[in-house]
Amino acid sequence: MEQPADPQRMEAPLCDRDPVEVHARFWNTEPVCPGGGKYVWNEQWRTMESTVFGHPGEPKLPEKFEAALFPFAKANFGLTFELDGLRSRLELLREAQ
């Protein structure tokens, strides 16, 4: 005969848990906001949002954006298809020209 589940050992269903906690549990990392903020649950829109940038349904434009991971003023990307493969080019500029 099967033992009844111990209520103290049962976890809450995923839909009842903090989405950041669920993300950390499944991917062993917390989501990182590129603007230096954090990700929080927006109950009205029922989605995660950045405290700096908002979410697609209600984006925010930060007054000043300094991303530590991308401290460049301009970036140019290029992609060329060739007979034997693919060629890519990336140019990063620290100051706007």
N, C-alpha and C positions, 0 to 999 in steps of 0.2 A: 504494500500500500504506500502511495506517495505521500511524503511529508508536506504539510501546508507551508507555503512560502512565509519566511520570516519578514514581517513588514519593515523592520529596521535595516535589512540587507537589500531590499528592493530599491531599484533606482527609479526616479521619476521618468515618465515617458519623455522622449526627446522634444516633443512639442511643448512640454511644460518647463523646459530648462532654458537657461540663458544661452542665446545663440553663439556668443563668443566662447563660452565653456564647451559647447558641442563641437565647434570648430577646432578648439585646442585638443579635445579628446580624440577626434578622428584624424587630424593631420599633425598632431604633436607640435603645434606652433600657434601662436595667437596672430590674428590678422594685424598687419602693420599699415598705418595710414601714412602715405608718402608726404603728407603735409605736416606731420608731427603730432596730429591729433590722435583720436582713437575711434574705434567703431562701436556704435551703440545701437540698440534696437529701437526703431521708430514704430510705436504701437499703432498710430493712426494709419500709416502707410503699410504696416506689417512687413517691414524690410529692414535690413541693416543699413546704417548710414554713417558716413564719416562726419566727425564733429567739425572738420575743416571744410570739406567739399559737399556735404549733404549726400543726396542720392539722385538717381536719374529723374525721378518724378518731381523733385524739388532741389535742384542744384544750388550750391552756395558759391559765391566768388570771394575768395579770401582777399582782404585788403592788401596783405603782403605775404608772398609765398616764397619761402626759402627752404627748399628741400635739401636736406643734408646728403641724400643719396644721389642727387642730380643737380649739382651746383653750376649748371651751364645756362648761359643766356640764350643760346641758339643751338639747334641740332639739325643736321641735314642727313637724310638717309637715302641710299640708292640701291636698287636691285636690278641686275641685268641677267637675263636668261641667255646662256651660251650653248653651243653644240654639245659640249661635254659636261655641262653642269650649270652652276649658278654662281654669280659674283655679287658680292655685297660691298657697300662702302658706307662708312659712318664718319661724319665730321662733327666734332664738338667744339663750340666756341664759348670761352668763358665770358667775354664781353660782347655786347651787341655792336654790330658794325653800322 
